[in-house]
Amino acid sequence: MPFKVLVFDSKPYDIEYFRKFKDLYNQKIELEFVEFKLSEKTVSLAKGYQAVCAFVNDIINDKVIEILSENNIELIAMRCAGYNNVSLKKAAEKNIPIVRVPEYSPYAVGEHAIALMMSLNRHTNRAYARVRENNFSLNGLIGFDMNGKTVSIIGTGRIGLVTAKILKGFGCTVLAYDVFKNEKAAAEIGFTYVELDELYAKSDIISLHVPLMKETYHLIDEKSIAKMKDGIMIINTSRGPLINTQALIEGLKSGKIKAAGLDVYEEEEKYFFEDLSNELLLDDQLARLLSFNNVLVTSHQAFFTEEALKNITETTLKNILAFVQKETLSNQIK
């Protein structure tokens, strides 16, 4: 009998890519897809399955894991890198292993961070909207040369390093901060590690590439913004709660922050990945951010390339197959 897996929060592209890899799991794994996010309200759908496959905004808290355990779920397969939405302690207590996709395309995310920078700098989003209405004025669209600017990377994992390498190609001075320094990469790429206060004071642009954890929650807040150079641009393609949204809004209102590019948002699980064009936006902070013409919000799409979807799908399936075949779970979250 095939190993039955319920895939939560399924979108058409998820189904398309899983089916592309049908030969990898044919007759060994049986996949069923539902559009609902995994949560306390939907977890009962997992009854009768042996594993669930979840995504970045699914809610996998103590209660959800308790019910999964009661329904004899043997494995939680995350088709993403982050797992801050999962109660690891409860999963360990219930002896349910959790596997993930530790990396899928650092180029996808790094390049999207650069796209946000360039769009905000040269106002391409605003220019596009103007020209569509036959407005060919250049007023308010002036940008700056990236060459010679100081751009800082907070978090020098693979994504941060890709971003730094692109910035060096623009002729930027690149500073970086990370608790775990990669001095070899710094020498090869040509960036310099500094402490956060120095980074804040010297940067024209700051790009965030750290995971969400207790130490990085609200890394960008009222105090850190106050230490930044006037006219700073902030880019976040990592996790929404790295930034205190209200502090960001106040910084934008005062002019301290010149621009912000956000692919993630603190309360995004209610909105991102969904078509809500026929509904009212009830999140006042998100609505306020969208009202600024110097804020560019994308819907957690930095990862969204053909290469990344291929890697996500293939790694997820291999993780499940390894469990079914009682092999070592190399991507298990400990």
C-alpha positions in Angstrom: 0.0 0.0 0.0 1.3 3.5 -0.8 2.2 5.9 2.0 -0.6 8.4 2.2 0.3 12.1 2.4 -2.0 15.1 2.7 -0.5 18.2 1.2 -1.9 21.3 2.9 -2.0 24.9 1.5 -1.8 23.6 -2.0 -1.7 26.0 -4.9 -1.9 25.1 -8.6 1.9 25.4 -9.0 2.5 23.0 -6.1 0.3 20.4 -7.7 1.9 20.9 -11.1 5.4 20.4 -9.7 4.6 17.4 -7.6 3.0 15.8 -10.6 6.1 16.5 -12.7 8.0 14.3 -10.2 5.5 11.5 -10.4 8.1 8.9 -11.4 10.0 9.6 -8.2 7.2 8.5 -5.9 4.9 6.4 -8.2 3.3 3.5 -6.2 5.3 4.4 -3.1 3.6 7.6 -2.1 0.0 8.7 -2.6 -0.5 12.5 -2.5 -3.7 14.3 -1.8 -4.0 18.0 -2.1 -6.1 20.5 -0.2 -6.1 24.3 -0.5 -6.6 24.9 3.2 -3.8 25.9 5.5 -3.0 23.4 8.3 -4.4 24.8 11.5 -6.5 23.8 14.5 -9.6 24.2 12.3 -8.4 22.0 9.4 -6.1 19.4 11.1 -9.0 16.9 11.3 -8.7 16.5 7.5 -5.4 14.6 8.2 -7.3 11.6 9.6 -6.7 8.5 7.6 -3.3 9.7 6.3 0.2 8.8 7.4 1.9 12.1 6.9 1.2 15.8 6.3 3.1 18.2 4.1 3.0 21.8 5.2 4.2 25.2 4.1 5.6 28.4 5.7 2.4 29.9 7.0 0.7 26.8 8.2 0.1 26.8 12.0 1.6 23.7 13.6 1.3 24.4 17.3 0.9 22.2 20.3 -2.8 21.6 19.7 -2.3 20.7 16.0 0.5 18.3 16.8 -1.6 16.7 19.6 -4.4 16.0 17.1 -2.0 14.8 14.4 -0.6 12.3 16.9 -4.1 11.2 17.9 -4.7 10.6 14.1 -1.6 8.5 13.8 0.4 10.9 11.7 3.9 9.6 11.4 5.7 12.4 9.7 5.5 16.2 9.1 7.2 17.2 5.9 7.8 20.9 5.6 8.2 22.1 2.0 10.2 25.1 3.1 13.3 26.1 5.0 11.8 27.9 7.9 10.1 26.2 10.8 9.4 28.9 13.3 5.7 28.0 12.9 6.2 24.5 14.3 6.2 23.4 17.9 9.3 21.3 17.8 9.1 20.4 21.5 5.6 19.0 21.1 6.6 17.1 18.0 9.5 15.5 19.8 7.3 14.6 22.7 4.9 12.8 20.3 7.8 11.2 18.5 6.8 12.8 15.1 9.9 13.6 13.0 9.9 16.8 11.0 11.8 17.2 7.8 12.3 20.3 5.8 13.9 21.7 2.6 17.0 23.5 4.1 17.7 25.4 0.9 16.2 25.6 -2.6 17.6 28.6 -4.4 19.7 31.2 -2.6 19.9 33.0 -6.0 16.1 33.3 -6.2 15.9 35.2 -2.8 19.1 37.2 -3.2 18.1 38.3 -6.7 14.6 39.3 -5.5 16.2 41.4 -2.7 18.2 43.2 -5.4 15.1 43.6 -7.5 13.3 45.4 -4.6 16.3 47.7 -4.1 16.5 48.6 -7.8 12.7 49.1 -8.1 12.6 51.4 -5.1 15.7 53.3 -6.1 14.7 53.9 -9.8 10.9 54.0 -9.1 10.2 51.5 -11.9 6.9 50.4 -10.3 5.7 54.0 -10.2 7.0 54.7 -13.7 5.2 51.7 -15.1 1.9 52.8 -13.6 2.4 56.4 -14.9 3.2 55.4 -18.4 0.1 53.1 -18.5 -1.9 56.3 -18.1 0.1 58.2 -20.7 2.0 60.2 -18.1 5.6 60.5 -19.2 6.7 63.0 -16.6 10.0 62.3 -14.7 9.0 64.3 -11.7 9.5 62.4 -8.5 11.3 59.5 -10.2 15.0 60.5 -9.5 17.2 57.7 -8.2 20.8 57.3 -7.3 23.8 55.4 -8.5 24.3 52.1 -6.7 28.0 52.4 -7.5 29.8 53.7 -4.4 26.9 53.3 -2.0 27.3 51.4 1.2 24.9 48.4 1.3 24.8 46.1 4.3 23.8 42.5 4.7 22.6 41.2 8.0 23.0 37.5 7.9 25.7 35.9 5.7 24.3 32.5 5.0 24.0 31.4 1.4 21.4 33.9 0.5 23.2 36.8 2.1 26.4 35.8 0.3 24.6 35.7 -3.1 23.2 39.2 -2.4 26.7 40.5 -1.3 28.2 39.2 -4.5 25.7 40.9 -6.7 26.1 44.2 -4.8 29.9 44.0 -5.3 29.2 43.7 -9.0 27.4 47.1 -8.8 30.5 48.6 -7.3 28.9 49.0 -3.8 30.8 49.0 -0.5 29.4 46.0 1.3 29.3 45.7 5.1 27.9 42.6 6.9 26.9 41.4 10.4 26.6 37.8 11.5 27.1 36.1 14.8 28.9 33.4 12.9 31.4 35.2 10.6 32.5 33.7 7.3 35.8 35.4 6.9 36.8 33.3 4.0 33.7 34.4 2.0 34.3 38.0 3.1 37.8 37.9 1.6 36.7 36.2 -1.6 33.7 38.5 -2.2 35.2 41.6 -0.7 32.9 42.6 2.1 33.7 43.6 5.7 32.2 42.4 8.9 31.3 45.2 11.4 29.1 45.4 14.6 25.5 46.3 14.2 25.8 49.9 15.5 28.5 50.7 12.9 26.5 49.0 10.2 23.4 51.1 11.1 25.4 54.3 11.1 27.2 53.8 7.8 24.6 52.1 5.6 22.6 53.6 2.7 20.7 50.3 2.3 20.2 47.4 4.7 19.1 43.9 3.5 17.9 41.3 6.1 18.9 37.6 5.6 18.7 36.1 9.0 16.2 33.4 10.3 13.5 34.2 12.7 14.4 33.3 16.3 14.2 34.8 19.7 17.4 36.8 19.2 16.3 38.2 15.8 12.6 39.0 16.6 12.1 42.7 16.0 15.7 43.1 15.1 14.7 46.3 13.4 12.8 48.4 15.9 12.5 52.0 17.1 16.0 51.8 18.8 17.8 50.3 15.8 16.1 52.7 13.3 17.2 55.7 15.5 20.9 54.5 15.0 20.5 54.4 11.2 21.6 57.0 8.7 18.9 59.4 7.6 17.3 58.3 4.3 18.0 54.6 4.9 16.4 51.9 2.6 15.4 48.7 4.3 14.9 45.4 2.5 13.4 42.3 4.0 13.1 39.0 2.1 13.6 36.8 5.2 10.9 36.7 7.8 8.2 39.4 8.7 8.7 39.6 12.4 12.4 40.6 12.0 10.9 44.1 11.7 8.6 45.9 14.2 6.0 47.1 11.7 4.8 50.0 13.7 8.4 51.2 14.2 8.9 50.9 10.4 5.7 52.9 9.8 6.9 55.7 12.2 10.3 55.7 10.5 8.6 56.1 7.1 6.3 58.9 8.3 9.2 60.9 9.8 11.4 60.5 6.7 14.1 58.7 8.6 13.4 55.7 6.3 13.4 56.7 2.7 12.1 53.4 1.3 11.2 49.9 2.3 11.0 46.7 0.2 9.1 43.9 1.9 8.6 40.4 0.6 7.4 39.3 4.1 5.2 40.8 6.8 4.5 40.1 10.4 0.9 39.0 10.0 1.3 37.7 6.5 -0.3 34.3 7.1 -3.8 35.9 6.8 -3.1 37.4 3.4 -0.1 36.3 1.5 -0.4 33.6 -1.3 -4.2 34.3 -1.5 -6.4 36.3 -3.9 -8.3 38.6 -1.7 -9.0 41.2 -4.4 -12.8 41.1 -3.7 -12.4 41.6 0.1 -11.7 44.5 2.4 -8.2 44.7 3.8 -8.8 44.7 7.6 -5.1 44.8 8.7 -4.6 48.5 9.5 -0.8 48.2 9.5 -0.6 46.4 6.2 -3.0 48.9 4.7 -0.8 51.8 6.0 2.3 50.3 4.4 0.5 49.9 1.1 -0.5 53.6 1.2 3.2 54.7 1.0 4.5 55.3 -2.5 8.0 54.6 -1.2 7.1 51.1 0.1 7.1 48.1 -2.2 5.4 44.9 -0.9 5.5 41.6 -2.7 3.6 38.5 -1.5 6.4 36.3 -0.2 7.5 35.6 -3.8 11.3 35.8 -3.4 11.6 32.0 -3.5 9.3 31.7 -6.5 11.4 30.6 -9.5 11.3 27.4 -11.6 14.6 26.2 -10.1 13.4 26.7 -6.5 10.1 25.0 -7.1 11.9 22.1 -8.6 14.3 21.8 -5.7 11.5 22.2 -3.1 9.4 19.4 -4.7 12.3 17.0 -5.3 13.7 17.4 -1.8 10.3 17.1 -0.1 9.6 13.9 -1.9 13.0 12.5 -1.2 12.5 13.3 2.5 9.3 11.4 2.5 10.7 8.5 0.6 13.6 8.3 3.0 11.1 8.0 5.9 9.1 5.3 4.1 12.2 3.3 3.3 13.5 3.7 6.8 16.6 5.5 5.7 18.5 8.3 7.5 16.5 11.6 7.5 19.3 13.9 6.5 16.9 16.9 6.5 15.3 16.2 9.9 14.9 19.1 12.2 16.4 18.2 15.6 
